[in-house]
Amino acid sequence: MTAIDNAERMARMRERLQEAFAPDLLEVIDDSHKHVGHAGARDGRGHFSVEIRSDAFTGLTSLARHRAVYAALGDMMTTDIHALSIHASAASDAGAPAR
């Protein structure tokens, strides 16, 4: 897996999340370098963190928010992403950490 592969993956992740949630905050971070040699990283899939804030998450539990993110990423969860840390919040969560 190269930095270019992960840059492309991150661009696709951003595109899918932007389309699904129209977030006012979206950060996708490549954490793969922290997992070099990890058994799960050997298949070439990456480790990423996502911070996302969207009105689409209003009224949803943390679990429902995570499931929505997984659904938006679709097949990438099995083809491109080995591990994903998600911090999802709604704009109405003002003052609350995005976790």
C-alpha positions as CSV (number, residue, x, y, z in Angstrom):
1,M,0.0,0.0,0.0
2,T,1.4,3.4,-1.0
3,A,0.7,6.9,0.1
4,I,-0.9,7.5,-3.3
5,D,-3.3,4.6,-2.8
6,N,-4.3,6.0,0.6
7,A,-4.7,9.5,-0.8
8,E,-7.0,8.1,-3.4
9,R,-8.9,6.1,-0.8
10,M,-9.3,9.2,1.4
11,A,-10.6,11.2,-1.6
12,R,-13.2,8.5,-2.2
13,M,-14.1,8.4,1.5
14,R,-14.6,12.2,1.5
15,E,-16.7,12.1,-1.6
16,R,-19.0,9.4,-0.3
17,L,-19.3,11.0,3.1
18,Q,-19.9,14.5,1.6
19,E,-22.6,13.1,-0.7
20,A,-24.4,11.2,2.1
21,F,-24.3,13.8,4.9
22,A,-23.4,17.2,3.5
23,P,-21.3,17.8,6.6
24,D,-20.2,21.2,7.9
25,L,-17.0,19.5,9.2
26,L,-15.3,16.5,7.6
27,E,-11.7,15.3,8.3
28,V,-10.3,12.0,7.0
29,I,-7.0,11.1,8.4
30,D,-4.7,8.3,7.3
31,D,-3.5,6.5,10.5
32,S,-1.9,3.6,8.6
33,H,1.6,4.5,9.5
34,K,0.7,3.8,13.2
35,H,-0.1,0.2,12.2
36,V,2.9,-0.9,10.1
37,G,3.5,-4.6,10.7
38,H,0.0,-5.1,12.2
39,A,-1.5,-8.3,11.0
40,G,-4.6,-6.6,9.7
41,A,-2.6,-4.2,7.6
42,R,-0.9,-6.9,5.6
43,D,-3.7,-7.2,3.1
44,G,-3.2,-3.6,1.9
45,R,-6.3,-2.0,3.5
46,G,-5.7,1.1,5.5
47,H,-6.4,2.5,9.0
48,F,-8.3,5.8,9.0
49,S,-9.9,8.2,11.4
50,V,-13.0,10.3,10.4
51,E,-14.3,13.3,12.2
52,I,-17.7,14.4,10.8
53,R,-20.3,16.8,11.9
54,S,-23.7,16.9,10.1
55,D,-27.3,17.8,10.7
56,A,-28.0,14.3,9.3
57,F,-26.9,12.9,12.7
58,T,-29.4,14.9,14.7
59,G,-31.3,12.6,17.1
60,L,-29.2,9.5,16.2
61,T,-27.4,7.5,18.9
62,S,-23.7,7.1,18.5
63,L,-24.2,3.6,17.3
64,A,-26.7,4.7,14.6
65,R,-24.3,7.4,13.5
66,H,-21.5,4.9,13.1
67,R,-23.7,2.5,11.2
68,A,-24.7,5.4,8.9
69,V,-21.0,6.2,8.2
70,Y,-20.3,2.5,7.5
71,A,-23.3,2.4,5.1
72,A,-22.2,5.5,3.3
73,L,-18.7,4.0,2.8
74,G,-20.3,0.8,1.5
75,D,-17.9,-1.6,-0.1
76,M,-14.9,0.4,0.9
77,M,-15.3,-1.1,4.4
78,T,-14.3,-4.5,2.9
79,T,-12.0,-3.5,0.0
80,D,-10.1,-0.5,1.3
81,I,-10.5,0.1,5.0
82,H,-9.2,-2.3,7.7
83,A,-9.9,-0.1,10.7
84,L,-11.9,3.1,11.0
85,S,-12.2,5.4,14.0
86,I,-15.3,7.5,13.8
87,H,-16.1,10.7,15.7
88,A,-19.6,11.7,14.4
89,S,-21.6,14.6,15.8
90,A,-24.6,16.8,14.9
91,A,-24.4,20.5,14.8
92,S,-27.1,20.5,17.5
93,D,-24.5,18.7,19.8
94,A,-22.9,22.1,20.3
95,G,-20.3,22.0,23.0
96,A,-20.4,18.2,23.1
97,P,-17.3,16.3,21.9
98,A,-17.7,14.7,18.5
99,R,-17.5,11.2,19.8
